[in-house]
Amino acid sequence: MTTILTNLSLLLSKSSVTMASMPDDQIAINPKSSDFYRPTDRLKRGGLSGFVVKISGGRVTEKGANYFLLGFAIIVFIISIIILVTTL
């Protein structure tokens, strides 16, 4: 019985679940502890692509936001070349 509890406590400690001091046959899971939600569990978005996803309300994926930003940069580049050529 103690080996099972030891293995269970090792397993729970690795999965960021805390054990409270309870009788031997009960385990308490505390989801409000600081190590329950790790920063790696959250989705990390890049700067501008995350901004585009945020503005779209989540309708655009990060890949779609990257394509949008690439197209926007190409259009701005073409417009700047047109302006540069017409002013010379």
SULJO-V529315 format. One record per residue. N is the residue number from 1. RES is the residue in one small letter. PHI is phi in whole degrees, -180 to 180 (none if undefined). PSI is psi in whole degrees, 0 to 359 (* if undefined). OMEGA is omega as a letter, one per 40 degrees, with the letter a starting at -180 (999 if undefined). Layout:
<<N	RES	PHI	PSI	OMEGA> <N	RES	PHI	PSI	OMEGA>>
This chain:
<<1	m	none	320	a> <2	t	-69	327	i> <3	t	-67	321	i> <4	i	-64	317	i> <5	l	-67	323	i> <6	t	-65	314	i> <7	n	-63	321	i> <8	l	-66	319	i> <9	s	-68	324	i> <10	l	-66	318	i> <11	l	-64	316	a> <12	l	-70	326	i> <13	s	-70	329	i> <14	k	-74	331	a> <15	s	-95	23	i> <16	s	56	41	i> <17	v	-114	131	a> <18	t	-93	148	i> <19	m	-109	131	i> <20	a	-93	165	i> <21	s	-78	103	a> <22	m	-133	173	i> <23	p	-58	164	a> <24	d	-59	329	a> <25	d	-96	7	i> <26	q	-124	140	i> <27	i	-127	134	i> <28	a	-107	132	i> <29	i	-105	126	a> <30	n	-110	97	a> <31	p	-74	350	a> <32	k	-91	2	i> <33	s	-70	159	a> <34	s	-70	336	a> <35	d	-98	6	a> <36	f	-73	313	i> <37	y	-101	114	a> <38	r	-95	154	i> <39	p	-62	334	a> <40	t	-74	344	i> <41	d	-76	337	a> <42	r	-84	150	i> <43	l	-79	124	i> <44	k	-98	127	i> <45	r	-113	151	i> <46	g	-70	175	a> <47	g	-60	285	a> <48	l	-72	321	a> <49	s	-67	323	i> <50	g	-65	325	i> <51	f	-66	318	i> <52	v	-65	319	i> <53	v	-63	319	a> <54	k	-66	317	a> <55	i	-66	323	a> <56	s	-76	354	i> <57	g	77	21	i> <58	g	88	3	i> <59	r	-74	336	a> <60	v	-104	135	i> <61	t	-78	171	a> <62	e	-66	325	i> <63	k	-65	318	i> <64	g	-65	323	i> <65	a	-66	323	i> <66	n	-66	319	i> <67	y	-64	320	i> <68	f	-61	315	a> <69	l	-66	324	i> <70	l	-65	315	i> <71	g	-63	320	i> <72	f	-63	318	i> <73	a	-65	321	i> <74	i	-66	318	i> <75	i	-64	317	i> <76	v	-64	321	i> <77	f	-64	316	i> <78	i	-65	317	i> <79	i	-63	320	i> <80	s	-68	324	i> <81	i	-67	319	i> <82	i	-62	316	i> <83	i	-66	320	a> <84	l	-65	318	a> <85	v	-70	321	a> <86	t	-74	337	a> <87	t	-88	349	i> <88	l	-86	*	999>>
